[in-house]
Amino acid sequence: CNTAVLEDAVFESMPSGKNEIIDKLHVGAVDPRTFDIGTYFSIFDFGLNITVHLKDFAYNSETIFEYENDEGQKRFLKNVRSSVHLLDDTTGEYTGHSFRNAPQFMSFIPSETNLRDAQYETEAVLDHYFFHDNTAPFLA
């Protein structure tokens, strides 16, 4: 089955609120303060209680949104939509079928795996189990 991964920015301006960010963004990001000074320009919206970190002073797929969730944890989400499009095997044209490209941190190549990535992946799934609204009924 032939596929194509397409990535594009979700927001071109400040979203209407935290819930819109949570509903539309699904890829986590690192704290932009870990990058070199000047890589990101930060804007805090006092009304929405959201910080947007702009790379190259523009909303693009490298933009990072920061907010605090209901448990008081800081969350960072990348302004990107990543989807896998299925292509026709003979023509290579888009079939009209696609699905969200779920992020993965561990490499499939054994020589590229390491303990740090395994710990990050485990931490991310445990956070999901403990803090996602609908996980508990499915684990019970």
Rosetta constraint file for C-alpha pairs under 8 A:
AtomPair CA 1 CA 86 HARMONIC 7.23 0.50
AtomPair CA 1 CA 87 HARMONIC 7.23 0.50
AtomPair CA 1 CA 88 HARMONIC 7.71 0.50
AtomPair CA 1 CA 89 HARMONIC 6.38 0.50
AtomPair CA 2 CA 86 HARMONIC 6.12 0.50
AtomPair CA 2 CA 87 HARMONIC 5.15 0.50
AtomPair CA 2 CA 88 HARMONIC 6.77 0.50
AtomPair CA 2 CA 89 HARMONIC 6.00 0.50
AtomPair CA 2 CA 92 HARMONIC 7.32 0.50
AtomPair CA 3 CA 84 HARMONIC 6.44 0.50
AtomPair CA 3 CA 85 HARMONIC 5.50 0.50
AtomPair CA 3 CA 86 HARMONIC 4.66 0.50
AtomPair CA 3 CA 87 HARMONIC 5.37 0.50
AtomPair CA 4 CA 84 HARMONIC 5.71 0.50
AtomPair CA 4 CA 85 HARMONIC 5.21 0.50
AtomPair CA 4 CA 86 HARMONIC 6.68 0.50
AtomPair CA 4 CA 87 HARMONIC 7.22 0.50
AtomPair CA 5 CA 82 HARMONIC 6.87 0.50
AtomPair CA 5 CA 83 HARMONIC 5.71 0.50
AtomPair CA 5 CA 84 HARMONIC 4.55 0.50
AtomPair CA 5 CA 85 HARMONIC 6.27 0.50
AtomPair CA 5 CA 101 HARMONIC 7.70 0.50
AtomPair CA 6 CA 81 HARMONIC 7.97 0.50
AtomPair CA 6 CA 82 HARMONIC 5.71 0.50
AtomPair CA 6 CA 83 HARMONIC 5.44 0.50
AtomPair CA 6 CA 84 HARMONIC 6.41 0.50
AtomPair CA 6 CA 85 HARMONIC 7.42 0.50
AtomPair CA 7 CA 61 HARMONIC 7.85 0.50
AtomPair CA 7 CA 80 HARMONIC 6.42 0.50
AtomPair CA 7 CA 81 HARMONIC 5.47 0.50
AtomPair CA 7 CA 82 HARMONIC 4.43 0.50
AtomPair CA 7 CA 83 HARMONIC 6.57 0.50
AtomPair CA 8 CA 60 HARMONIC 7.95 0.50
AtomPair CA 8 CA 61 HARMONIC 6.02 0.50
AtomPair CA 8 CA 80 HARMONIC 5.52 0.50
AtomPair CA 8 CA 81 HARMONIC 5.44 0.50
AtomPair CA 8 CA 82 HARMONIC 6.83 0.50
AtomPair CA 9 CA 59 HARMONIC 7.79 0.50
AtomPair CA 9 CA 60 HARMONIC 5.34 0.50
AtomPair CA 9 CA 61 HARMONIC 4.37 0.50
AtomPair CA 9 CA 79 HARMONIC 5.50 0.50
AtomPair CA 9 CA 80 HARMONIC 4.59 0.50
AtomPair CA 9 CA 81 HARMONIC 6.18 0.50
AtomPair CA 10 CA 24 HARMONIC 7.41 0.50
AtomPair CA 10 CA 25 HARMONIC 7.52 0.50
AtomPair CA 10 CA 61 HARMONIC 7.48 0.50
AtomPair CA 10 CA 79 HARMONIC 5.65 0.50
AtomPair CA 10 CA 80 HARMONIC 5.58 0.50
AtomPair CA 10 CA 81 HARMONIC 6.07 0.50
AtomPair CA 11 CA 15 HARMONIC 6.82 0.50
AtomPair CA 11 CA 59 HARMONIC 6.93 0.50
AtomPair CA 11 CA 60 HARMONIC 7.57 0.50
AtomPair CA 11 CA 79 HARMONIC 6.56 0.50
AtomPair CA 12 CA 59 HARMONIC 5.23 0.50
AtomPair CA 12 CA 60 HARMONIC 6.88 0.50
AtomPair CA 13 CA 59 HARMONIC 6.42 0.50
AtomPair CA 14 CA 52 HARMONIC 7.73 0.50
AtomPair CA 15 CA 20 HARMONIC 6.52 0.50
AtomPair CA 15 CA 21 HARMONIC 6.81 0.50
AtomPair CA 16 CA 20 HARMONIC 6.48 0.50
AtomPair CA 16 CA 48 HARMONIC 7.71 0.50
AtomPair CA 17 CA 21 HARMONIC 6.74 0.50
AtomPair CA 17 CA 48 HARMONIC 5.70 0.50
AtomPair CA 17 CA 50 HARMONIC 7.69 0.50
AtomPair CA 18 CA 22 HARMONIC 6.28 0.50
AtomPair CA 18 CA 48 HARMONIC 7.05 0.50
AtomPair CA 18 CA 49 HARMONIC 7.96 0.50
AtomPair CA 18 CA 50 HARMONIC 7.01 0.50
AtomPair CA 18 CA 67 HARMONIC 7.02 0.50
AtomPair CA 19 CA 23 HARMONIC 6.02 0.50
AtomPair CA 20 CA 24 HARMONIC 6.09 0.50
AtomPair CA 21 CA 25 HARMONIC 5.64 0.50
AtomPair CA 21 CA 65 HARMONIC 7.84 0.50
AtomPair CA 22 CA 26 HARMONIC 7.45 0.50
AtomPair CA 25 CA 77 HARMONIC 6.44 0.50
AtomPair CA 25 CA 78 HARMONIC 6.92 0.50
AtomPair CA 25 CA 79 HARMONIC 6.46 0.50
AtomPair CA 25 CA 80 HARMONIC 6.80 0.50
AtomPair CA 25 CA 81 HARMONIC 6.98 0.50
AtomPair CA 26 CA 77 HARMONIC 7.03 0.50
AtomPair CA 26 CA 78 HARMONIC 7.76 0.50
AtomPair CA 26 CA 80 HARMONIC 7.99 0.50
AtomPair CA 26 CA 81 HARMONIC 7.58 0.50
AtomPair CA 27 CA 77 HARMONIC 5.76 0.50
AtomPair CA 27 CA 78 HARMONIC 5.60 0.50
AtomPair CA 27 CA 79 HARMONIC 7.84 0.50
AtomPair CA 27 CA 80 HARMONIC 7.03 0.50
AtomPair CA 27 CA 81 HARMONIC 7.88 0.50
AtomPair CA 27 CA 102 HARMONIC 7.92 0.50
AtomPair CA 27 CA 103 HARMONIC 6.58 0.50
AtomPair CA 28 CA 75 HARMONIC 7.88 0.50
AtomPair CA 28 CA 76 HARMONIC 5.82 0.50
AtomPair CA 28 CA 77 HARMONIC 4.37 0.50
AtomPair CA 28 CA 78 HARMONIC 5.68 0.50
AtomPair CA 29 CA 64 HARMONIC 6.80 0.50
AtomPair CA 29 CA 76 HARMONIC 5.21 0.50
AtomPair CA 29 CA 77 HARMONIC 5.10 0.50
AtomPair CA 29 CA 78 HARMONIC 5.30 0.50
AtomPair CA 30 CA 34 HARMONIC 7.46 0.50
AtomPair CA 30 CA 76 HARMONIC 6.49 0.50
AtomPair CA 31 CA 76 HARMONIC 6.50 0.50
AtomPair CA 32 CA 40 HARMONIC 6.76 0.50
AtomPair CA 32 CA 53 HARMONIC 7.10 0.50
AtomPair CA 32 CA 64 HARMONIC 7.38 0.50
AtomPair CA 33 CA 37 HARMONIC 7.59 0.50
AtomPair CA 35 CA 39 HARMONIC 6.37 0.50
AtomPair CA 35 CA 40 HARMONIC 7.85 0.50
AtomPair CA 39 CA 55 HARMONIC 6.18 0.50
AtomPair CA 39 CA 56 HARMONIC 7.53 0.50
AtomPair CA 40 CA 53 HARMONIC 5.67 0.50
AtomPair CA 40 CA 54 HARMONIC 5.27 0.50
AtomPair CA 40 CA 55 HARMONIC 4.70 0.50
AtomPair CA 40 CA 56 HARMONIC 7.11 0.50
AtomPair CA 40 CA 57 HARMONIC 7.59 0.50
AtomPair CA 41 CA 53 HARMONIC 5.50 0.50
AtomPair CA 41 CA 54 HARMONIC 5.06 0.50
AtomPair CA 41 CA 55 HARMONIC 6.40 0.50
AtomPair CA 41 CA 56 HARMONIC 7.73 0.50
AtomPair CA 41 CA 57 HARMONIC 6.31 0.50
AtomPair CA 42 CA 51 HARMONIC 6.66 0.50
AtomPair CA 42 CA 52 HARMONIC 5.69 0.50
AtomPair CA 42 CA 53 HARMONIC 4.35 0.50
AtomPair CA 42 CA 54 HARMONIC 6.18 0.50
AtomPair CA 43 CA 51 HARMONIC 5.57 0.50
AtomPair CA 43 CA 52 HARMONIC 5.31 0.50
AtomPair CA 43 CA 53 HARMONIC 6.46 0.50
AtomPair CA 43 CA 54 HARMONIC 7.99 0.50
AtomPair CA 44 CA 49 HARMONIC 7.09 0.50
AtomPair CA 44 CA 50 HARMONIC 5.89 0.50
AtomPair CA 44 CA 51 HARMONIC 4.26 0.50
AtomPair CA 44 CA 52 HARMONIC 6.43 0.50
AtomPair CA 45 CA 49 HARMONIC 5.58 0.50
AtomPair CA 45 CA 50 HARMONIC 5.44 0.50
AtomPair CA 45 CA 51 HARMONIC 6.20 0.50
AtomPair CA 46 CA 50 HARMONIC 7.19 0.50
AtomPair CA 49 CA 67 HARMONIC 6.82 0.50
AtomPair CA 50 CA 65 HARMONIC 7.07 0.50
AtomPair CA 50 CA 66 HARMONIC 5.88 0.50
AtomPair CA 50 CA 67 HARMONIC 5.07 0.50
AtomPair CA 51 CA 65 HARMONIC 5.92 0.50
AtomPair CA 51 CA 66 HARMONIC 4.99 0.50
AtomPair CA 51 CA 67 HARMONIC 6.50 0.50
AtomPair CA 52 CA 63 HARMONIC 7.14 0.50
AtomPair CA 52 CA 64 HARMONIC 5.95 0.50
AtomPair CA 52 CA 65 HARMONIC 4.67 0.50
AtomPair CA 52 CA 66 HARMONIC 6.23 0.50
AtomPair CA 53 CA 63 HARMONIC 5.72 0.50
AtomPair CA 53 CA 64 HARMONIC 5.06 0.50
AtomPair CA 53 CA 65 HARMONIC 6.24 0.50
AtomPair CA 53 CA 66 HARMONIC 7.74 0.50
AtomPair CA 54 CA 58 HARMONIC 5.64 0.50
AtomPair CA 54 CA 59 HARMONIC 6.12 0.50
AtomPair CA 54 CA 60 HARMONIC 7.82 0.50
AtomPair CA 54 CA 62 HARMONIC 7.40 0.50
AtomPair CA 54 CA 63 HARMONIC 4.93 0.50
AtomPair CA 54 CA 64 HARMONIC 6.79 0.50
AtomPair CA 55 CA 59 HARMONIC 7.55 0.50
AtomPair CA 55 CA 60 HARMONIC 7.70 0.50
AtomPair CA 55 CA 62 HARMONIC 6.24 0.50
AtomPair CA 55 CA 63 HARMONIC 5.96 0.50
AtomPair CA 58 CA 63 HARMONIC 7.72 0.50
AtomPair CA 59 CA 63 HARMONIC 5.79 0.50
AtomPair CA 60 CA 79 HARMONIC 6.87 0.50
AtomPair CA 60 CA 80 HARMONIC 7.98 0.50
AtomPair CA 61 CA 78 HARMONIC 7.03 0.50
AtomPair CA 61 CA 79 HARMONIC 5.08 0.50
AtomPair CA 61 CA 80 HARMONIC 4.92 0.50
AtomPair CA 62 CA 78 HARMONIC 6.58 0.50
AtomPair CA 62 CA 79 HARMONIC 6.41 0.50
AtomPair CA 62 CA 80 HARMONIC 7.47 0.50
AtomPair CA 63 CA 78 HARMONIC 6.02 0.50
AtomPair CA 63 CA 79 HARMONIC 5.32 0.50
AtomPair CA 64 CA 76 HARMONIC 6.39 0.50
AtomPair CA 64 CA 77 HARMONIC 5.61 0.50
AtomPair CA 64 CA 78 HARMONIC 4.64 0.50
AtomPair CA 64 CA 79 HARMONIC 5.91 0.50
AtomPair CA 65 CA 76 HARMONIC 5.58 0.50
AtomPair CA 65 CA 77 HARMONIC 5.27 0.50
AtomPair CA 65 CA 78 HARMONIC 6.42 0.50
AtomPair CA 65 CA 79 HARMONIC 7.10 0.50
AtomPair CA 66 CA 74 HARMONIC 6.86 0.50
AtomPair CA 66 CA 75 HARMONIC 5.60 0.50
AtomPair CA 66 CA 76 HARMONIC 4.63 0.50
AtomPair CA 66 CA 77 HARMONIC 6.65 0.50
AtomPair CA 67 CA 74 HARMONIC 5.75 0.50
AtomPair CA 67 CA 75 HARMONIC 5.47 0.50
AtomPair CA 67 CA 76 HARMONIC 6.83 0.50
AtomPair CA 68 CA 72 HARMONIC 5.61 0.50
AtomPair CA 68 CA 73 HARMONIC 5.38 0.50
AtomPair CA 68 CA 74 HARMONIC 4.45 0.50
AtomPair CA 68 CA 75 HARMONIC 5.95 0.50
AtomPair CA 69 CA 73 HARMONIC 5.48 0.50
AtomPair CA 69 CA 74 HARMONIC 6.47 0.50
AtomPair CA 69 CA 75 HARMONIC 6.86 0.50
AtomPair CA 81 CA 100 HARMONIC 7.92 0.50
AtomPair CA 82 CA 100 HARMONIC 6.18 0.50
AtomPair CA 82 CA 101 HARMONIC 5.31 0.50
AtomPair CA 82 CA 102 HARMONIC 7.80 0.50
AtomPair CA 83 CA 98 HARMONIC 6.61 0.50
AtomPair CA 83 CA 99 HARMONIC 5.59 0.50
AtomPair CA 83 CA 100 HARMONIC 4.42 0.50
AtomPair CA 83 CA 101 HARMONIC 4.69 0.50
AtomPair CA 84 CA 98 HARMONIC 5.41 0.50
AtomPair CA 84 CA 99 HARMONIC 5.46 0.50
AtomPair CA 84 CA 100 HARMONIC 6.22 0.50
AtomPair CA 84 CA 101 HARMONIC 5.68 0.50
AtomPair CA 85 CA 94 HARMONIC 6.75 0.50
AtomPair CA 85 CA 95 HARMONIC 7.75 0.50
AtomPair CA 85 CA 96 HARMONIC 7.61 0.50
AtomPair CA 85 CA 97 HARMONIC 6.11 0.50
AtomPair CA 85 CA 98 HARMONIC 4.34 0.50
AtomPair CA 85 CA 99 HARMONIC 6.85 0.50
AtomPair CA 86 CA 94 HARMONIC 6.10 0.50
AtomPair CA 86 CA 95 HARMONIC 5.90 0.50
AtomPair CA 86 CA 96 HARMONIC 7.33 0.50
AtomPair CA 86 CA 97 HARMONIC 5.68 0.50
AtomPair CA 86 CA 98 HARMONIC 5.90 0.50
AtomPair CA 87 CA 91 HARMONIC 7.91 0.50
AtomPair CA 87 CA 92 HARMONIC 5.17 0.50
AtomPair CA 87 CA 93 HARMONIC 5.23 0.50
AtomPair CA 87 CA 94 HARMONIC 4.55 0.50
AtomPair CA 87 CA 95 HARMONIC 5.39 0.50
AtomPair CA 88 CA 92 HARMONIC 4.77 0.50
AtomPair CA 88 CA 93 HARMONIC 5.35 0.50
AtomPair CA 88 CA 94 HARMONIC 6.33 0.50
AtomPair CA 88 CA 95 HARMONIC 5.89 0.50
AtomPair CA 104 CA 121 HARMONIC 7.82 0.50
AtomPair CA 105 CA 117 HARMONIC 6.47 0.50
AtomPair CA 105 CA 120 HARMONIC 7.69 0.50
AtomPair CA 105 CA 121 HARMONIC 6.24 0.50
AtomPair CA 106 CA 113 HARMONIC 6.44 0.50
AtomPair CA 106 CA 117 HARMONIC 5.89 0.50
AtomPair CA 106 CA 118 HARMONIC 6.63 0.50
AtomPair CA 106 CA 121 HARMONIC 7.05 0.50
AtomPair CA 107 CA 112 HARMONIC 6.12 0.50
AtomPair CA 107 CA 113 HARMONIC 5.73 0.50
AtomPair CA 108 CA 112 HARMONIC 7.83 0.50
AtomPair CA 108 CA 113 HARMONIC 7.67 0.50
AtomPair CA 109 CA 113 HARMONIC 6.80 0.50
AtomPair CA 113 CA 117 HARMONIC 7.00 0.50
AtomPair CA 113 CA 118 HARMONIC 7.74 0.50
AtomPair CA 114 CA 118 HARMONIC 6.51 0.50
AtomPair CA 115 CA 119 HARMONIC 6.16 0.50
AtomPair CA 116 CA 120 HARMONIC 6.26 0.50
AtomPair CA 117 CA 121 HARMONIC 6.11 0.50
AtomPair CA 118 CA 122 HARMONIC 6.09 0.50
AtomPair CA 119 CA 123 HARMONIC 6.00 0.50
AtomPair CA 120 CA 124 HARMONIC 6.13 0.50
AtomPair CA 121 CA 125 HARMONIC 6.37 0.50
AtomPair CA 122 CA 126 HARMONIC 6.16 0.50
AtomPair CA 123 CA 127 HARMONIC 6.11 0.50
AtomPair CA 124 CA 128 HARMONIC 6.27 0.50
AtomPair CA 125 CA 129 HARMONIC 6.23 0.50
AtomPair CA 126 CA 130 HARMONIC 6.23 0.50
AtomPair CA 127 CA 131 HARMONIC 5.76 0.50
AtomPair CA 127 CA 132 HARMONIC 7.72 0.50
AtomPair CA 128 CA 132 HARMONIC 5.24 0.50
AtomPair CA 128 CA 135 HARMONIC 7.60 0.50
AtomPair CA 129 CA 135 HARMONIC 5.80 0.50
AtomPair CA 129 CA 136 HARMONIC 7.14 0.50
AtomPair CA 130 CA 135 HARMONIC 7.62 0.50
AtomPair CA 130 CA 136 HARMONIC 7.71 0.50
AtomPair CA 134 CA 138 HARMONIC 7.26 0.50
AtomPair CA 135 CA 139 HARMONIC 6.35 0.50
AtomPair CA 136 CA 140 HARMONIC 6.02 0.50
